[in-house]
Amino acid sequence: MSTFTPIRSLLLNRYLLLQTWVVVCMAIVGCSSQQQTPTQEQKQQGQAQQEQSQPAQTQQVENQQAQDQDEEVQMGQEVFNELKAKGEIIESSPLYDQLKPIVDPIAQAAQPRYNHPFKFYLVHETQPNAFATPGGNVYVVDSLMYFVKNKEQLAGTLCHEVSHTIHHDTMELMEKREKIKEREIGAAVLMGPTRAHLLAIALLGKLHSLGYSRDVESRADLTGSDVCAQTGYNPWGLVWLFQEFKDANPNEIPQILSDHPDDQNRIDALERHFRQNPSVFGKFNTDPKSATPFAVPKNAQEVFLR
């Protein structure tokens, strides 16, 4: 018995020592867990802070988008005011009776693609033309109403212009062309004009020669054809118009469509787009003889907005 006593005693001591270390380690781990693991209340507070920060970030993005859109509206309003001051906007005319049934479905089809309502105005000029400004305003020159031969040609032209607004082409072009910098804008604002007013002044001087790039024009053609198809207007109208331009006198071509005289490339791009989307465009007649004749009363009386 005596020979086992020291061993037993040694084992007992080691066992007690091990128990002590286990207790100490558990105590240490427990303290560490209390310090590192957040309580349920802390978790809830952290989650609440995260939820509060996410709407704030989202709100910042929305505010920036709203600011950009507001600037487009301001710029469009400035152009409207200038055209009104020059006595070019037609307030009433029998031409509106011919225009409204065409533009209403175009505006309805295009509206989901843009954040501001589309509005169409007649303006008086000698050169057939149409142009869109930021904010949703589309201007149709009265002489264009006499120039086009059918509804499809007019609808195609207007869908093309609406597409420039959808893609914000005018805004981007003016900012790029004028190379307006923030410090220059700030200095100008101190002297009176707003940034939108500066852009509007620059745009007014270039309404008849905006000079969009070929890619931008082609994109507006394709989007315009999509809008036309959605309205039920035959998107081949724009193709028929380009085909006429190829052999026409340059002085007779509407300025808005003559900046890039490579009509065949635009025709090819549209026809390719039609072939690639047969479910959308396959139902439309390719023959220009199927077009709907369009005629307006000659020398229609016009009352100008003052």
C-alpha positions in Angstrom: 0.0 0.0 0.0 2.8 2.4 0.9 4.4 2.0 -2.5 1.2 3.4 -4.2 0.7 6.3 -1.8 3.1 8.8 -3.4 1.8 8.1 -6.8 -1.8 8.5 -5.6 -0.9 11.7 -3.9 0.9 13.0 -7.0 -2.0 12.1 -9.3 -4.4 13.7 -6.9 -2.4 16.9 -6.8 -2.2 17.0 -10.6 -5.9 16.4 -10.8 -6.6 19.2 -8.4 -4.2 21.4 -10.3 -5.9 20.6 -13.6 -9.3 21.4 -12.2 -8.0 24.7 -11.0 -6.6 25.6 -14.4 -9.9 24.6 -16.0 -11.8 26.9 -13.7 -9.4 29.7 -14.3 -9.5 29.2 -18.1 -13.3 29.1 -18.1 -13.4 32.3 -16.1 -11.0 33.9 -18.5 -13.0 32.8 -21.5 -16.2 33.9 -19.9 -14.8 37.4 -19.3 -13.5 37.5 -22.8 -16.9 36.4 -24.2 -18.6 39.1 -22.2 -16.2 41.7 -23.6 -16.2 40.6 -27.2 -19.7 39.2 -27.8 -22.3 41.9 -28.1 -25.4 41.6 -26.0 -28.8 41.4 -27.7 -29.3 45.1 -26.9 -26.0 46.0 -28.5 -26.9 43.9 -31.6 -30.2 45.7 -31.9 -28.5 49.1 -31.5 -25.9 48.2 -34.2 -28.6 47.0 -36.5 -30.6 50.2 -36.0 -27.6 52.3 -36.8 -27.0 50.3 -40.0 -30.6 50.7 -41.0 -30.4 54.4 -40.3 -27.3 54.8 -42.4 -28.7 52.9 -45.4 -31.7 55.2 -46.0 -29.3 58.2 -45.6 -27.1 56.9 -48.3 -30.1 56.1 -50.5 -31.4 59.5 -49.9 -28.1 61.1 -50.9 -28.3 59.2 -54.3 -31.9 60.2 -54.8 -31.1 63.8 -53.9 -28.3 63.9 -56.5 -30.6 62.4 -59.1 -33.3 64.9 -58.3 -30.8 67.7 -58.5 -29.7 66.6 -62.0 -33.3 66.2 -63.1 -34.2 69.6 -61.7 -31.4 71.2 -63.6 -32.9 69.7 -66.8 -36.3 71.2 -66.0 -34.7 74.6 -65.3 -32.7 74.5 -68.5 -35.8 73.5 -70.5 -37.8 76.3 -68.9 -35.1 78.8 -69.7 -35.3 77.8 -73.4 -39.1 78.0 -73.3 -38.9 81.5 -71.8 -36.4 82.7 -74.5 -38.5 81.3 -77.3 -41.6 82.9 -75.8 -39.7 86.3 -75.5 -38.8 86.0 -79.2 -42.4 85.4 -80.1 -41.8 82.0 -81.7 -44.1 79.8 -79.7 -47.5 79.3 -81.3 -50.2 79.3 -78.7 -53.1 78.3 -80.9 -53.5 77.1 -84.5 -55.4 74.6 -86.6 -52.1 72.8 -86.9 -52.4 71.6 -83.3 -55.5 69.7 -84.3 -53.4 67.8 -86.8 -50.4 67.4 -84.4 -52.1 66.3 -81.2 -53.5 62.9 -82.3 -49.9 62.0 -83.5 -48.0 63.2 -80.4 -50.3 61.9 -77.7 -49.5 58.2 -78.2 -45.8 59.1 -78.7 -45.8 60.9 -75.3 -47.6 58.0 -73.7 -45.2 55.4 -75.0 -42.1 57.5 -74.2 -43.1 58.7 -70.7 -42.0 55.6 -68.7 -38.5 56.2 -70.0 -38.2 59.8 -68.7 -38.9 61.4 -65.3 -40.7 64.5 -66.5 -43.8 64.9 -68.7 -43.4 65.4 -72.4 -45.0 68.5 -73.9 -45.2 69.4 -77.5 -45.2 72.9 -78.9 -45.5 74.4 -82.3 -43.0 77.2 -83.2 -42.7 79.3 -86.3 -39.7 79.2 -88.5 -39.1 78.9 -92.2 -36.8 75.9 -92.2 -38.5 72.5 -91.5 -37.2 71.4 -88.1 -38.0 69.8 -84.8 -35.9 69.8 -81.6 -36.2 68.6 -78.0 -34.8 70.3 -75.0 -34.0 68.9 -71.5 -37.0 68.7 -69.2 -39.4 67.1 -71.7 -40.3 69.9 -74.1 -40.4 69.0 -77.8 -40.7 71.8 -80.4 -42.2 71.2 -83.8 -41.6 73.9 -86.5 -44.8 74.7 -88.4 -43.0 74.3 -91.7 -42.2 70.7 -90.9 -45.9 70.0 -90.8 -46.0 71.1 -94.5 -42.8 69.3 -95.4 -43.6 65.7 -94.4 -45.6 63.6 -96.9 -47.2 61.1 -94.4 -47.9 60.5 -90.7 -45.2 57.9 -90.5 -42.5 60.4 -91.5 -43.7 62.9 -89.0 -44.1 60.3 -86.2 -40.6 58.9 -86.9 -39.1 62.4 -86.7 -40.8 63.2 -83.4 -39.9 59.8 -81.9 -36.3 60.4 -82.9 -36.4 63.8 -81.0 -38.1 62.3 -78.0 -35.3 59.7 -77.8 -32.7 62.4 -77.5 -34.4 63.6 -74.4 -34.7 60.0 -73.0 -30.9 59.6 -73.4 -30.2 63.1 -72.1 -28.2 63.8 -75.3 -28.7 67.5 -75.4 -27.7 68.1 -71.8 -24.5 66.0 -72.2 -23.6 67.6 -75.5 -24.0 71.1 -74.2 -21.9 70.4 -71.1 -19.2 68.8 -73.2 -19.2 71.4 -75.9 -19.2 74.4 -73.7 -16.7 72.8 -71.3 -18.4 74.4 -68.3 -16.4 73.9 -65.1 -17.7 74.1 -61.6 -15.6 77.2 -60.7 -16.8 79.0 -63.9 -20.4 78.2 -63.0 -19.9 79.4 -59.5 -18.4 82.7 -60.7 -21.3 83.1 -63.2 -23.9 82.4 -60.6 -22.5 85.2 -58.4 -23.0 87.6 -61.3 -26.6 86.5 -61.7 -27.4 83.6 -64.2 -27.9 80.1 -63.0 -26.1 77.2 -64.4 -29.3 76.1 -66.2 -29.6 79.6 -67.7 -26.0 79.5 -69.0 -26.6 76.1 -70.6 -29.9 77.3 -72.1 -28.2 80.4 -73.6 -25.6 78.1 -75.1 -28.2 75.7 -76.4 -30.3 78.5 -78.0 -27.4 79.4 -80.2 -27.1 75.8 -81.4 -30.6 74.5 -81.7 -30.3 74.3 -85.5 -26.8 72.7 -85.5 -26.4 70.6 -82.4 -24.1 68.2 -84.3 -24.7 65.0 -82.4 -22.2 62.3 -83.0 -23.0 59.5 -85.4 -23.4 57.1 -82.5 -25.8 59.4 -80.7 -27.9 59.9 -83.8 -28.0 56.2 -84.5 -29.0 55.5 -80.9 -31.9 58.0 -81.2 -33.0 56.4 -84.5 -33.2 53.0 -82.9 -34.9 54.1 -79.7 -37.2 56.2 -81.8 -38.2 53.2 -83.9 -38.9 51.3 -80.7 -41.2 54.1 -79.5 -42.9 54.3 -82.9 -43.5 50.5 -82.8 -45.0 50.8 -79.4 -47.4 53.5 -80.5 -48.5 51.5 -83.5 -47.0 54.0 -86.0 -45.0 52.3 -88.7 -41.3 52.7 -87.8 -40.4 52.5 -91.4 -41.5 56.1 -91.7 -38.0 57.3 -90.7 -36.4 55.0 -93.3 -38.7 56.3 -96.0 -37.7 59.9 -95.0 -34.0 59.1 -95.2 -34.5 57.4 -98.6 -36.0 60.6 -99.9 -33.1 62.7 -98.5 -30.5 60.8 -100.5 -31.7 62.3 -103.7 -33.2 65.5 -102.3 -31.9 69.1 -102.6 -29.8 69.7 -99.4 -31.7 73.0 -99.0 -35.0 71.1 -98.7 -33.8 68.7 -96.0 -34.9 69.5 -92.4 -32.0 70.8 -90.5 -32.5 68.4 -87.6 -31.9 65.4 -89.8 -29.3 66.8 -92.2 -26.4 67.3 -89.7 -25.2 63.8 -90.6 -25.9 63.3 -94.3 -24.8 59.7 -94.3 -28.4 58.6 -94.7 -27.6 55.1 -96.0 -25.7 54.1 -92.8 -28.7 55.2 -90.8 -31.0 53.3 -93.1 -28.8 50.2 -92.8 -28.8 50.4 -89.0 -32.5 50.7 -88.8 -33.2 47.8 -91.2 -30.7 45.7 -89.2 -32.5 46.6 -86.0 -35.8 45.6 -87.6 -34.5 42.2 -88.8 -33.0 41.5 -85.3 -36.4 42.1 -83.6 -39.0 40.4 -85.9 -41.5 40.0 -83.0 -41.6 43.8 -82.7 -41.2 45.0 -86.3 -42.3 42.1 -88.4 -45.9 43.2 -88.5 -45.2 46.6 -90.2 -45.4 47.1 -93.9 -42.1 48.0 -95.6 -43.7 49.5 -98.7 -43.9 53.4 -98.6 -47.1 53.2 -100.6 -48.8 51.9 -97.5 -48.1 55.1 -95.7 -50.9 57.3 -94.3 -51.1 60.6 -96.3 -50.7 63.7 -94.2 -51.9 67.2 -95.2 -52.5 70.3 -93.2 -54.5 73.4 -94.1 -52.4 75.9 -96.1 -51.5 79.2 -94.4 -53.1 78.1 -91.2 -53.8 81.0 -88.8 -51.4 81.2 -85.9 -51.7 83.0 -82.6 -48.4 83.4 -80.7 -47.8 83.1 -77.0 -46.9 86.4 -75.4 
